[in-house]
Amino acid sequence: SQIRKKKEKIKEYNRILTHLYGKINHLKSDYLPIINVVCYKKDESVYWNINVKFKNYIKSIYLGSDKKLRGIFKEKVGLRLNVSNEKLKQQIEFYLVEEIMDMVIDNKNNFNDWNIKKEELWKYIV
């Protein structure tokens, strides 16, 4: 009977947590942007983007071609040119995601009109 009572309490707590999460989840999407680094192939070439979702709006920031980004990371960080896509993605995330998050939060009221050029982001790769 004690096990049954504890299981009932667990179910009750889970219902409460689910209810509370539903109430605060919109705050997360309204105040924290979701940022993803993606690469895609087009005509045998690889390109890199950063997708930013904030307040149900999505912006895509073009970073450049794979060759160009590898050159920038080699020049500024000393990264090998033949590093894997996964390693390059980790480096992009390390150097740029926090900066973009700060920029989005600073421009949260004008996110619809917010625009950033890839050259502005490259200065954060040091």
BELTATA-V988330 format. One line per field, one symbol per residue. phi: phi as a letter, one per 20 degrees, with the letter a starting at -180 (. if undefined). A space follows every 10 residues. Layout:
phi: ???
This chain:
phi: .fffffffff ffffffffff fffefffffe ccfdcceccb dblmddcccc ecdblmdccd dfepfgffff fffffednff feffffffff ffffedffff gfffffdffd fgefbcefff fffeec
